[in-house]
Amino acid sequence: MVLIDTHNTAADNGRVLGYDNSHGYHHRHYLGKVGPVEFESYDSTEERFEAEVRQYLETHEPKPRT
């Protein structure tokens, strides 16, 4: 799962938020930073992701496309 917003961040190729389990562990990407997360289930990760996306979209002003 990933949220990409290249107009608001260049970090991590525009990846604002993402969850994955590559490299042998579950982790979260947020604005270029990576940290481990505890995996309970896909459904709980998806719920957390959706809540964080909503919060991001409510608090970050969209920048005009050039």
mmCIF file as Biopython writes it, N, C-alpha, C and O atoms, coordinates in Angstrom:
data_model
#
loop_
_atom_site.group_PDB
_atom_site.id
_atom_site.type_symbol
_atom_site.label_atom_id
_atom_site.label_alt_id
_atom_site.label_comp_id
_atom_site.label_asym_id
_atom_site.label_entity_id
_atom_site.label_seq_id
_atom_site.pdbx_PDB_ins_code
_atom_site.Cartn_x
_atom_site.Cartn_y
_atom_site.Cartn_z
_atom_site.occupancy
_atom_site.B_iso_or_equiv
_atom_site.auth_seq_id
_atom_site.auth_asym_id
_atom_site.pdbx_PDB_model_num
ATOM 1   N N  . MET A ? 1  ? 0.851  -1.167  0.000   1.0 0.0 1  A 1 
ATOM 2   C CA . MET A ? 1  ? 0.000  0.000   0.000   1.0 0.0 1  A 1 
ATOM 3   C C  . MET A ? 1  ? 0.898  1.232   0.000   1.0 0.0 1  A 1 
ATOM 4   O O  . MET A ? 1  ? 1.892  1.300   0.724   1.0 0.0 1  A 1 
ATOM 5   N N  . VAL A ? 2  ? 0.527  2.191   -0.820  1.0 0.0 2  A 1 
ATOM 6   C CA . VAL A ? 2  ? 1.371  3.379   -0.903  1.0 0.0 2  A 1 
ATOM 7   C C  . VAL A ? 2  ? 0.548  4.601   -1.304  1.0 0.0 2  A 1 
ATOM 8   O O  . VAL A ? 2  ? -0.387 4.506   -2.098  1.0 0.0 2  A 1 
ATOM 9   N N  . LEU A ? 3  ? 0.916  5.744   -0.740  1.0 0.0 3  A 1 
ATOM 10  C CA . LEU A ? 3  ? 0.376  7.042   -1.140  1.0 0.0 3  A 1 
ATOM 11  C C  . LEU A ? 3  ? 1.544  7.835   -1.713  1.0 0.0 3  A 1 
ATOM 12  O O  . LEU A ? 3  ? 2.548  8.058   -1.036  1.0 0.0 3  A 1 
ATOM 13  N N  . ILE A ? 4  ? 1.406  8.257   -2.962  1.0 0.0 4  A 1 
ATOM 14  C CA . ILE A ? 4  ? 2.457  9.032   -3.622  1.0 0.0 4  A 1 
ATOM 15  C C  . ILE A ? 4  ? 1.931  10.426  -3.896  1.0 0.0 4  A 1 
ATOM 16  O O  . ILE A ? 4  ? 0.822  10.594  -4.404  1.0 0.0 4  A 1 
ATOM 17  N N  . ASP A ? 5  ? 2.731  11.427  -3.556  1.0 0.0 5  A 1 
ATOM 18  C CA . ASP A ? 5  ? 2.371  12.827  -3.774  1.0 0.0 5  A 1 
ATOM 19  C C  . ASP A ? 5  ? 3.642  13.567  -4.170  1.0 0.0 5  A 1 
ATOM 20  O O  . ASP A ? 5  ? 4.293  14.184  -3.327  1.0 0.0 5  A 1 
ATOM 21  N N  . THR A ? 6  ? 3.994  13.506  -5.438  1.0 0.0 6  A 1 
ATOM 22  C CA . THR A ? 6  ? 5.244  14.112  -5.898  1.0 0.0 6  A 1 
ATOM 23  C C  . THR A ? 6  ? 5.222  15.629  -5.865  1.0 0.0 6  A 1 
ATOM 24  O O  . THR A ? 6  ? 6.271  16.261  -5.988  1.0 0.0 6  A 1 
ATOM 25  N N  . HIS A ? 7  ? 4.048  16.228  -5.702  1.0 0.0 7  A 1 
ATOM 26  C CA . HIS A ? 7  ? 3.958  17.686  -5.645  1.0 0.0 7  A 1 
ATOM 27  C C  . HIS A ? 7  ? 4.258  18.228  -4.257  1.0 0.0 7  A 1 
ATOM 28  O O  . HIS A ? 7  ? 4.584  19.407  -4.119  1.0 0.0 7  A 1 
ATOM 29  N N  . ASN A ? 8  ? 4.156  17.395  -3.223  1.0 0.0 8  A 1 
ATOM 30  C CA . ASN A ? 8  ? 4.419  17.855  -1.861  1.0 0.0 8  A 1 
ATOM 31  C C  . ASN A ? 8  ? 5.693  17.299  -1.262  1.0 0.0 8  A 1 
ATOM 32  O O  . ASN A ? 8  ? 6.158  17.814  -0.245  1.0 0.0 8  A 1 
ATOM 33  N N  . THR A ? 9  ? 6.272  16.272  -1.851  1.0 0.0 9  A 1 
ATOM 34  C CA . THR A ? 9  ? 7.530  15.740  -1.332  1.0 0.0 9  A 1 
ATOM 35  C C  . THR A ? 9  ? 8.326  15.068  -2.438  1.0 0.0 9  A 1 
ATOM 36  O O  . THR A ? 9  ? 7.769  14.396  -3.306  1.0 0.0 9  A 1 
ATOM 37  N N  . ALA A ? 10 ? 9.616  15.256  -2.393  1.0 0.0 10 A 1 
ATOM 38  C CA . ALA A ? 10 ? 10.496 14.572  -3.339  1.0 0.0 10 A 1 
ATOM 39  C C  . ALA A ? 10 ? 11.154 13.369  -2.670  1.0 0.0 10 A 1 
ATOM 40  O O  . ALA A ? 10 ? 11.764 12.533  -3.337  1.0 0.0 10 A 1 
ATOM 41  N N  . ALA A ? 11 ? 11.027 13.290  -1.347  1.0 0.0 11 A 1 
ATOM 42  C CA . ALA A ? 11 ? 11.635 12.186  -0.606  1.0 0.0 11 A 1 
ATOM 43  C C  . ALA A ? 11 ? 11.063 10.859  -1.069  1.0 0.0 11 A 1 
ATOM 44  O O  . ALA A ? 11 ? 9.866  10.749  -1.331  1.0 0.0 11 A 1 
ATOM 45  N N  . ASP A ? 12 ? 11.908 9.866   -1.169  1.0 0.0 12 A 1 
ATOM 46  C CA . ASP A ? 12 ? 11.477 8.495   -1.485  1.0 0.0 12 A 1 
ATOM 47  C C  . ASP A ? 12 ? 10.638 8.441   -2.761  1.0 0.0 12 A 1 
ATOM 48  O O  . ASP A ? 12 ? 9.644  7.719   -2.830  1.0 0.0 12 A 1 
ATOM 49  N N  . ASN A ? 13 ? 11.049 9.211   -3.768  1.0 0.0 13 A 1 
ATOM 50  C CA . ASN A ? 13 ? 10.355 9.264   -5.064  1.0 0.0 13 A 1 
ATOM 51  C C  . ASN A ? 13 ? 8.886  9.673   -4.939  1.0 0.0 13 A 1 
ATOM 52  O O  . ASN A ? 13 ? 8.036  9.192   -5.689  1.0 0.0 13 A 1 
ATOM 53  N N  . GLY A ? 14 ? 8.595  10.555  -3.997  1.0 0.0 14 A 1 
ATOM 54  C CA . GLY A ? 14 ? 7.234  11.048  -3.819  1.0 0.0 14 A 1 
ATOM 55  C C  . GLY A ? 14 ? 6.375  10.191  -2.909  1.0 0.0 14 A 1 
ATOM 56  O O  . GLY A ? 14 ? 5.205  10.504  -2.689  1.0 0.0 14 A 1 
ATOM 57  N N  . ARG A ? 15 ? 6.939  9.113   -2.377  1.0 0.0 15 A 1 
ATOM 58  C CA . ARG A ? 15 ? 6.160  8.253   -1.480  1.0 0.0 15 A 1 
ATOM 59  C C  . ARG A ? 15 ? 5.980  8.965   -0.145  1.0 0.0 15 A 1 
ATOM 60  O O  . ARG A ? 15 ? 6.942  9.188   0.590   1.0 0.0 15 A 1 
ATOM 61  N N  . VAL A ? 16 ? 4.750  9.312   0.151   1.0 0.0 16 A 1 
ATOM 62  C CA . VAL A ? 16 ? 4.411  9.956   1.416   1.0 0.0 16 A 1 
ATOM 63  C C  . VAL A ? 16 ? 4.267  8.901   2.498   1.0 0.0 16 A 1 
ATOM 64  O O  . VAL A ? 16 ? 4.817  9.032   3.592   1.0 0.0 16 A 1 
ATOM 65  N N  . LEU A ? 17 ? 3.525  7.861   2.179   1.0 0.0 17 A 1 
ATOM 66  C CA . LEU A ? 17 ? 3.194  6.837   3.154   1.0 0.0 17 A 1 
ATOM 67  C C  . LEU A ? 17 ? 3.143  5.488   2.457   1.0 0.0 17 A 1 
ATOM 68  O O  . LEU A ? 17 ? 2.619  5.375   1.349   1.0 0.0 17 A 1 
ATOM 69  N N  . GLY A ? 18 ? 3.679  4.482   3.095   1.0 0.0 18 A 1 
ATOM 70  C CA . GLY A ? 18 ? 3.610  3.146   2.524   1.0 0.0 18 A 1 
ATOM 71  C C  . GLY A ? 18 ? 3.885  2.085   3.564   1.0 0.0 18 A 1 
ATOM 72  O O  . GLY A ? 18 ? 4.634  2.306   4.515   1.0 0.0 18 A 1 
ATOM 73  N N  . TYR A ? 19 ? 3.277  0.941   3.376   1.0 0.0 19 A 1 
ATOM 74  C CA . TYR A ? 19 ? 3.507  -0.224  4.227   1.0 0.0 19 A 1 
ATOM 75  C C  . TYR A ? 19 ? 3.919  -1.381  3.337   1.0 0.0 19 A 1 
ATOM 76  O O  . TYR A ? 19 ? 3.309  -1.609  2.293   1.0 0.0 19 A 1 
ATOM 77  N N  . ASP A ? 20 ? 4.949  -2.114  3.740   1.0 0.0 20 A 1 
ATOM 78  C CA . ASP A ? 20 ? 5.322  -3.318  3.014   1.0 0.0 20 A 1 
ATOM 79  C C  . ASP A ? 20 ? 6.124  -4.236  3.921   1.0 0.0 20 A 1 
ATOM 80  O O  . ASP A ? 20 ? 6.455  -3.886  5.054   1.0 0.0 20 A 1 
ATOM 81  N N  . ASN A ? 21 ? 6.428  -5.411  3.403   1.0 0.0 21 A 1 
ATOM 82  C CA . ASN A ? 21 ? 7.199  -6.376  4.180   1.0 0.0 21 A 1 
ATOM 83  C C  . ASN A ? 21 ? 8.400  -6.895  3.402   1.0 0.0 21 A 1 
ATOM 84  O O  . ASN A ? 21 ? 8.837  -8.030  3.594   1.0 0.0 21 A 1 
ATOM 85  N N  . SER A ? 22 ? 8.922  -6.061  2.533   1.0 0.0 22 A 1 
ATOM 86  C CA . SER A ? 22 ? 10.135 -6.461  1.822   1.0 0.0 22 A 1 
ATOM 87  C C  . SER A ? 22 ? 11.321 -6.397  2.788   1.0 0.0 22 A 1 
ATOM 88  O O  . SER A ? 22 ? 11.217 -5.821  3.870   1.0 0.0 22 A 1 
ATOM 89  N N  . HIS A ? 23 ? 12.405 -6.971  2.402   1.0 0.0 23 A 1 
ATOM 90  C CA . HIS A ? 23 ? 13.628 -6.995  3.205   1.0 0.0 23 A 1 
ATOM 91  C C  . HIS A ? 23 ? 13.455 -7.812  4.492   1.0 0.0 23 A 1 
ATOM 92  O O  . HIS A ? 23 ? 14.230 -7.653  5.435   1.0 0.0 23 A 1 
ATOM 93  N N  . GLY A ? 24 ? 12.439 -8.685  4.531   1.0 0.0 24 A 1 
ATOM 94  C CA . GLY A ? 24 ? 12.305 -9.612  5.650   1.0 0.0 24 A 1 
ATOM 95  C C  . GLY A ? 24 ? 11.619 -9.084  6.895   1.0 0.0 24 A 1 
ATOM 96  O O  . GLY A ? 24 ? 11.610 -9.769  7.918   1.0 0.0 24 A 1 
ATOM 97  N N  . TYR A ? 25 ? 11.042 -7.889  6.846   1.0 0.0 25 A 1 
ATOM 98  C CA . TYR A ? 25 ? 10.306 -7.392  8.014   1.0 0.0 25 A 1 
ATOM 99  C C  . TYR A ? 25 ? 9.231  -6.411  7.575   1.0 0.0 25 A 1 
ATOM 100 O O  . TYR A ? 25 ? 9.329  -5.806  6.507   1.0 0.0 25 A 1 
ATOM 101 N N  . HIS A ? 26 ? 8.210  -6.258  8.401   1.0 0.0 26 A 1 
ATOM 102 C CA . HIS A ? 26 ? 7.127  -5.316  8.124   1.0 0.0 26 A 1 
ATOM 103 C C  . HIS A ? 26 ? 7.581  -3.928  8.543   1.0 0.0 26 A 1 
ATOM 104 O O  . HIS A ? 26 ? 8.126  -3.737  9.630   1.0 0.0 26 A 1 
ATOM 105 N N  . HIS A ? 27 ? 7.346  -2.964  7.661   1.0 0.0 27 A 1 
ATOM 106 C CA . HIS A ? 27 ? 7.773  -1.607  7.984   1.0 0.0 27 A 1 
ATOM 107 C C  . HIS A ? 27 ? 6.884  -0.577  7.302   1.0 0.0 27 A 1 
ATOM 108 O O  . HIS A ? 27 ? 6.118  -0.879  6.388   1.0 0.0 27 A 1 
ATOM 109 N N  . ARG A ? 28 ? 7.023  0.660   7.791   1.0 0.0 28 A 1 
ATOM 110 C CA . ARG A ? 28 ? 6.226  1.795   7.334   1.0 0.0 28 A 1 
ATOM 111 C C  . ARG A ? 28 ? 7.167  2.856   6.803   1.0 0.0 28 A 1 
ATOM 112 O O  . ARG A ? 28 ? 8.170  3.184   7.437   1.0 0.0 28 A 1 
ATOM 113 N N  . HIS A ? 29 ? 6.838  3.393   5.635   1.0 0.0 29 A 1 
ATOM 114 C CA . HIS A ? 29 ? 7.558  4.534   5.060   1.0 0.0 29 A 1 
ATOM 115 C C  . HIS A ? 29 ? 6.709  5.770   5.315   1.0 0.0 29 A 1 
ATOM 116 O O  . HIS A ? 29 ? 5.500  5.752   5.086   1.0 0.0 29 A 1 
ATOM 117 N N  . TYR A ? 30 ? 7.335  6.846   5.787   1.0 0.0 30 A 1 
ATOM 118 C CA . TYR A ? 30 ? 6.619  8.107   5.943   1.0 0.0 30 A 1 
ATOM 119 C C  . TYR A ? 30 ? 7.576  9.257   5.659   1.0 0.0 30 A 1 
ATOM 120 O O  . TYR A ? 30 ? 8.520  9.498   6.412   1.0 0.0 30 A 1 
ATOM 121 N N  . LEU A ? 31 ? 7.317  9.957   4.567   1.0 0.0 31 A 1 
ATOM 122 C CA . LEU A ? 31 ? 8.106  11.126  4.166   1.0 0.0 31 A 1 
ATOM 123 C C  . LEU A ? 31 ? 9.614  10.853  4.200   1.0 0.0 31 A 1 
ATOM 124 O O  . LEU A ? 31 ? 10.391 11.637  4.744   1.0 0.0 31 A 1 
ATOM 125 N N  . GLY A ? 32 ? 10.001 9.729   3.611   1.0 0.0 32 A 1 
ATOM 126 C CA . GLY A ? 32 ? 11.415 9.404   3.488   1.0 0.0 32 A 1 
ATOM 127 C C  . GLY A ? 32 ? 12.016 8.653   4.652   1.0 0.0 32 A 1 
ATOM 128 O O  . GLY A ? 32 ? 13.177 8.249   4.580   1.0 0.0 32 A 1 
ATOM 129 N N  . LYS A ? 33 ? 11.265 8.449   5.731   1.0 0.0 33 A 1 
ATOM 130 C CA . LYS A ? 33 ? 11.770 7.711   6.888   1.0 0.0 33 A 1 
ATOM 131 C C  . LYS A ? 33 ? 11.114 6.335   6.916   1.0 0.0 33 A 1 
ATOM 132 O O  . LYS A ? 33 ? 9.953  6.183   6.536   1.0 0.0 33 A 1 
ATOM 133 N N  . VAL A ? 34 ? 11.867 5.336   7.368   1.0 0.0 34 A 1 
ATOM 134 C CA . VAL A ? 34 ? 11.379 3.963   7.427   1.0 0.0 34 A 1 
ATOM 135 C C  . VAL A ? 34 ? 11.517 3.457   8.852   1.0 0.0 34 A 1 
ATOM 136 O O  . VAL A ? 34 ? 12.545 3.659   9.499   1.0 0.0 34 A 1 
ATOM 137 N N  . GLY A ? 35 ? 10.459 2.791   9.340   1.0 0.0 35 A 1 
ATOM 138 C CA . GLY A ? 35 ? 10.509 2.222   10.675  1.0 0.0 35 A 1 
ATOM 139 C C  . GLY A ? 35 ? 9.715  0.932   10.739  1.0 0.0 35 A 1 
ATOM 140 O O  . GLY A ? 35 ? 8.739  0.767   10.007  1.0 0.0 35 A 1 
ATOM 141 N N  . PRO A ? 36 ? 10.122 0.010   11.612  1.0 0.0 36 A 1 
ATOM 142 C CA . PRO A ? 36 ? 9.415  -1.258  11.733  1.0 0.0 36 A 1 
ATOM 143 C C  . PRO A ? 36 ? 8.020  -1.067  12.329  1.0 0.0 36 A 1 
ATOM 144 O O  . PRO A ? 36 ? 7.796  -0.161  13.132  1.0 0.0 36 A 1 
ATOM 145 N N  . VAL A ? 37 ? 7.094  -1.925  11.928  1.0 0.0 37 A 1 
ATOM 146 C CA . VAL A ? 37 ? 5.745  -1.932  12.495  1.0 0.0 37 A 1 
ATOM 147 C C  . VAL A ? 37 ? 5.364  -3.368  12.814  1.0 0.0 37 A 1 
ATOM 148 O O  . VAL A ? 37 ? 5.825  -4.306  12.164  1.0 0.0 37 A 1 
ATOM 149 N N  . GLU A ? 38 ? 4.521  -3.526  13.815  1.0 0.0 38 A 1 
ATOM 150 C CA . GLU A ? 38 ? 4.028  -4.849  14.162  1.0 0.0 38 A 1 
ATOM 151 C C  . GLU A ? 38 ? 2.888  -5.218  13.219  1.0 0.0 38 A 1 
ATOM 152 O O  . GLU A ? 38 ? 1.963  -4.432  13.017  1.0 0.0 38 A 1 
ATOM 153 N N  . PHE A ? 39 ? 2.958  -6.389  12.655  1.0 0.0 39 A 1 
ATOM 154 C CA . PHE A ? 39 ? 1.930  -6.844  11.725  1.0 0.0 39 A 1 
ATOM 155 C C  . PHE A ? 39 ? 0.929  -7.709  12.476  1.0 0.0 39 A 1 
ATOM 156 O O  . PHE A ? 39 ? 1.290  -8.725  13.069  1.0 0.0 39 A 1 
ATOM 157 N N  . GLU A ? 40 ? -0.342 -7.289  12.441  1.0 0.0 40 A 1 
ATOM 158 C CA . GLU A ? 40 ? -1.416 -8.081  13.037  1.0 0.0 40 A 1 
ATOM 159 C C  . GLU A ? 40 ? -2.176 -8.817  11.942  1.0 0.0 40 A 1 
ATOM 160 O O  . GLU A ? 40 ? -2.368 -10.031 12.016  1.0 0.0 40 A 1 
ATOM 161 N N  . SER A ? 41 ? -2.609 -8.072  10.921  1.0 0.0 41 A 1 
ATOM 162 C CA . SER A ? 41 ? -3.332 -8.643  9.792   1.0 0.0 41 A 1 
ATOM 163 C C  . SER A ? 41 ? -3.331 -7.626  8.662   1.0 0.0 41 A 1 
ATOM 164 O O  . SER A ? 41 ? -3.065 -6.442  8.870   1.0 0.0 41 A 1 
ATOM 165 N N  . TYR A ? 42 ? -3.631 -8.109  7.467   1.0 0.0 42 A 1 
ATOM 166 C CA . TYR A ? 42 ? -3.729 -7.194  6.337   1.0 0.0 42 A 1 
ATOM 167 C C  . TYR A ? 42 ? -4.837 -6.180  6.586   1.0 0.0 42 A 1 
ATOM 168 O O  . TYR A ? 42 ? -4.666 -4.991  6.316   1.0 0.0 42 A 1 
ATOM 169 N N  . ASP A ? 43 ? -5.984 -6.651  7.107   1.0 0.0 43 A 1 
ATOM 170 C CA . ASP A ? 43 ? -7.116 -5.751  7.349   1.0 0.0 43 A 1 
ATOM 171 C C  . ASP A ? 43 ? -6.768 -4.627  8.311   1.0 0.0 43 A 1 
ATOM 172 O O  . ASP A ? 43 ? -7.135 -3.477  8.069   1.0 0.0 43 A 1 
ATOM 173 N N  . SER A ? 44 ? -6.064 -4.935  9.402   1.0 0.0 44 A 1 
ATOM 174 C CA . SER A ? 44 ? -5.716 -3.882  10.361  1.0 0.0 44 A 1 
ATOM 175 C C  . SER A ? 44 ? -4.701 -2.916  9.759   1.0 0.0 44 A 1 
ATOM 176 O O  . SER A ? 44 ? -4.749 -1.718  10.040  1.0 0.0 44 A 1 
ATOM 177 N N  . THR A ? 45 ? -3.777 -3.423  8.929   1.0 0.0 45 A 1 
ATOM 178 C CA . THR A ? 45 ? -2.816 -2.540  8.262   1.0 0.0 45 A 1 
ATOM 179 C C  . THR A ? 45 ? -3.531 -1.631  7.271   1.0 0.0 45 A 1 
ATOM 180 O O  . THR A ? 45 ? -3.217 -0.445  7.175   1.0 0.0 45 A 1 
ATOM 181 N N  . GLU A ? 46 ? -4.487 -2.179  6.536   1.0 0.0 46 A 1 
ATOM 182 C CA . GLU A ? 46 ? -5.245 -1.379  5.579   1.0 0.0 46 A 1 
ATOM 183 C C  . GLU A ? 46 ? -6.062 -0.297  6.286   1.0 0.0 46 A 1 
ATOM 184 O O  . GLU A ? 46 ? -6.134 0.832   5.802   1.0 0.0 46 A 1 
ATOM 185 N N  . GLU A ? 47 ? -6.672 -0.624  7.412   1.0 0.0 47 A 1 
ATOM 186 C CA . GLU A ? 47 ? -7.429 0.381   8.177   1.0 0.0 47 A 1 
ATOM 187 C C  . GLU A ? 47 ? -6.520 1.501   8.662   1.0 0.0 47 A 1 
ATOM 188 O O  . GLU A ? 47 ? -6.876 2.677   8.582   1.0 0.0 47 A 1 
ATOM 189 N N  . ARG A ? 48 ? -5.343 1.133   9.166   1.0 0.0 48 A 1 
ATOM 190 C CA . ARG A ? 48 ? -4.384 2.143   9.639   1.0 0.0 48 A 1 
ATOM 191 C C  . ARG A ? 48 ? -3.935 3.024   8.476   1.0 0.0 48 A 1 
ATOM 192 O O  . ARG A ? 48 ? -3.870 4.247   8.600   1.0 0.0 48 A 1 
ATOM 193 N N  . PHE A ? 49 ? -3.626 2.386   7.343   1.0 0.0 49 A 1 
ATOM 194 C CA . PHE A ? 49 ? -3.196 3.117   6.155   1.0 0.0 49 A 1 
ATOM 195 C C  . PHE A ? 49 ? -4.278 4.109   5.715   1.0 0.0 49 A 1 
ATOM 196 O O  . PHE A ? 49 ? -3.980 5.279   5.473   1.0 0.0 49 A 1 
ATOM 197 N N  . GLU A ? 50 ? -5.510 3.661   5.612   1.0 0.0 50 A 1 
ATOM 198 C CA . GLU A ? 50 ? -6.599 4.535   5.179   1.0 0.0 50 A 1 
ATOM 199 C C  . GLU A ? 50 ? -6.798 5.703   6.136   1.0 0.0 50 A 1 
ATOM 200 O O  . GLU A ? 50 ? -7.047 6.823   5.690   1.0 0.0 50 A 1 
ATOM 201 N N  . ALA A ? 51 ? -6.696 5.469   7.435   1.0 0.0 51 A 1 
ATOM 202 C CA . ALA A ? 51 ? -6.832 6.551   8.417   1.0 0.0 51 A 1 
ATOM 203 C C  . ALA A ? 51 ? -5.703 7.562   8.262   1.0 0.0 51 A 1 
ATOM 204 O O  . ALA A ? 51 ? -5.933 8.769   8.337   1.0 0.0 51 A 1 
ATOM 205 N N  . GLU A ? 52 ? -4.490 7.075   8.048   1.0 0.0 52 A 1 
ATOM 206 C CA . GLU A ? 52 ? -3.348 7.976   7.880   1.0 0.0 52 A 1 
ATOM 207 C C  . GLU A ? 52 ? -3.434 8.760   6.575   1.0 0.0 52 A 1 
ATOM 208 O O  . GLU A ? 52 ? -3.044 9.927   6.529   1.0 0.0 52 A 1 
ATOM 209 N N  . VAL A ? 53 ? -3.940 8.135   5.517   1.0 0.0 53 A 1 
ATOM 210 C CA . VAL A ? 53 ? -4.132 8.848   4.248   1.0 0.0 53 A 1 
ATOM 211 C C  . VAL A ? 53 ? -5.146 9.968   4.440   1.0 0.0 53 A 1 
ATOM 212 O O  . VAL A ? 53 ? -4.909 11.094  4.001   1.0 0.0 53 A 1 
ATOM 213 N N  . ARG A ? 54 ? -6.265 9.681   5.083   1.0 0.0 54 A 1 
ATOM 214 C CA . ARG A ? 54 ? -7.278 10.722  5.343   1.0 0.0 54 A 1 
ATOM 215 C C  . ARG A ? 54 ? -6.670 11.884  6.129   1.0 0.0 54 A 1 
ATOM 216 O O  . ARG A ? 54 ? -6.881 13.050  5.796   1.0 0.0 54 A 1 
ATOM 217 N N  . GLN A ? 55 ? -5.917 11.552  7.172   1.0 0.0 55 A 1 
ATOM 218 C CA . GLN A ? 55 ? -5.296 12.607  7.984   1.0 0.0 55 A 1 
ATOM 219 C C  . GLN A ? 55 ? -4.322 13.430  7.136   1.0 0.0 55 A 1 
ATOM 220 O O  . GLN A ? 55 ? -4.314 14.657  7.229   1.0 0.0 55 A 1 
ATOM 221 N N  . TYR A ? 56 ? -3.517 12.784  6.325   1.0 0.0 56 A 1 
ATOM 222 C CA . TYR A ? 56 ? -2.573 13.501  5.470   1.0 0.0 56 A 1 
ATOM 223 C C  . TYR A ? 56 ? -3.315 14.430  4.518   1.0 0.0 56 A 1 
ATOM 224 O O  . TYR A ? 56 ? -2.947 15.596  4.375   1.0 0.0 56 A 1 
ATOM 225 N N  . LEU A ? 57 ? -4.353 13.922  3.870   1.0 0.0 57 A 1 
ATOM 226 C CA . LEU A ? 57 ? -5.090 14.726  2.898   1.0 0.0 57 A 1 
ATOM 227 C C  . LEU A ? 57 ? -5.811 15.904  3.557   1.0 0.0 57 A 1 
ATOM 228 O O  . LEU A ? 57 ? -5.981 16.950  2.930   1.0 0.0 57 A 1 
ATOM 229 N N  . GLU A ? 58 ? -6.232 15.748  4.803   1.0 0.0 58 A 1 
ATOM 230 C CA . GLU A ? 58 ? -6.904 16.838  5.516   1.0 0.0 58 A 1 
ATOM 231 C C  . GLU A ? 58 ? -5.932 17.922  5.965   1.0 0.0 58 A 1 
ATOM 232 O O  . GLU A ? 58 ? -6.332 19.073  6.144   1.0 0.0 58 A 1 
ATOM 233 N N  . THR A ? 59 ? -4.661 17.570  6.151   1.0 0.0 59 A 1 
ATOM 234 C CA . THR A ? 59 ? -3.708 18.524  6.716   1.0 0.0 59 A 1 
ATOM 235 C C  . THR A ? 59 ? -2.681 19.067  5.728   1.0 0.0 59 A 1 
ATOM 236 O O  . THR A ? 59 ? -1.903 19.953  6.082   1.0 0.0 59 A 1 
ATOM 237 N N  . HIS A ? 60 ? -2.661 18.559  4.506   1.0 0.0 60 A 1 
ATOM 238 C CA . HIS A ? 60 ? -1.690 19.034  3.514   1.0 0.0 60 A 1 
ATOM 239 C C  . HIS A ? 60 ? -2.405 19.677  2.348   1.0 0.0 60 A 1 
ATOM 240 O O  . HIS A ? 60 ? -3.226 19.060  1.669   1.0 0.0 60 A 1 
ATOM 241 N N  . GLU A ? 61 ? -2.074 20.909  2.143   1.0 0.0 61 A 1 
ATOM 242 C CA . GLU A ? 61 ? -2.646 21.700  1.053   1.0 0.0 61 A 1 
ATOM 243 C C  . GLU A ? 61 ? -2.136 21.180  -0.289  1.0 0.0 61 A 1 
ATOM 244 O O  . GLU A ? 61 ? -0.924 21.092  -0.485  1.0 0.0 61 A 1 
ATOM 245 N N  . PRO A ? 62 ? -3.005 20.843  -1.191  1.0 0.0 62 A 1 
ATOM 246 C CA . PRO A ? 62 ? -2.528 20.423  -2.514  1.0 0.0 62 A 1 
ATOM 247 C C  . PRO A ? 62 ? -1.773 21.555  -3.207  1.0 0.0 62 A 1 
ATOM 248 O O  . PRO A ? 62 ? -2.199 22.710  -3.168  1.0 0.0 62 A 1 
ATOM 249 N N  . LYS A ? 63 ? -0.662 21.221  -3.834  1.0 0.0 63 A 1 
ATOM 250 C CA . LYS A ? 63 ? 0.103  22.223  -4.583  1.0 0.0 63 A 1 
ATOM 251 C C  . LYS A ? 63 ? -0.313 22.151  -6.040  1.0 0.0 63 A 1 
ATOM 252 O O  . LYS A ? 63 ? -0.584 21.068  -6.558  1.0 0.0 63 A 1 
ATOM 253 N N  . PRO A ? 64 ? -0.367 23.297  -6.705  1.0 0.0 64 A 1 
ATOM 254 C CA . PRO A ? 64 ? -0.773 23.302  -8.120  1.0 0.0 64 A 1 
ATOM 255 C C  . PRO A ? 64 ? 0.221  22.548  -8.971  1.0 0.0 64 A 1 
ATOM 256 O O  . PRO A ? 64 ? 1.425  22.563  -8.713  1.0 0.0 64 A 1 
ATOM 257 N N  . ARG A ? 65 ? -0.296 21.890  -9.989  1.0 0.0 65 A 1 
ATOM 258 C CA . ARG A ? 65 ? 0.575  21.202  -10.948 1.0 0.0 65 A 1 
ATOM 259 C C  . ARG A ? 65 ? 1.178  22.233  -11.886 1.0 0.0 65 A 1 
ATOM 260 O O  . ARG A ? 65 ? 0.517  23.191  -12.288 1.0 0.0 65 A 1 
ATOM 261 N N  . THR A ? 66 ? 2.435  22.023  -12.225 1.0 0.0 66 A 1 
ATOM 262 C CA . THR A ? 66 ? 3.110  22.953  -13.141 1.0 0.0 66 A 1 
ATOM 263 C C  . THR A ? 66 ? 3.402  22.302  -14.455 1.0 0.0 66 A 1 
ATOM 264 O O  . THR A ? 66 ? 3.966  22.936  -15.346 1.0 0.0 66 A 1 
#
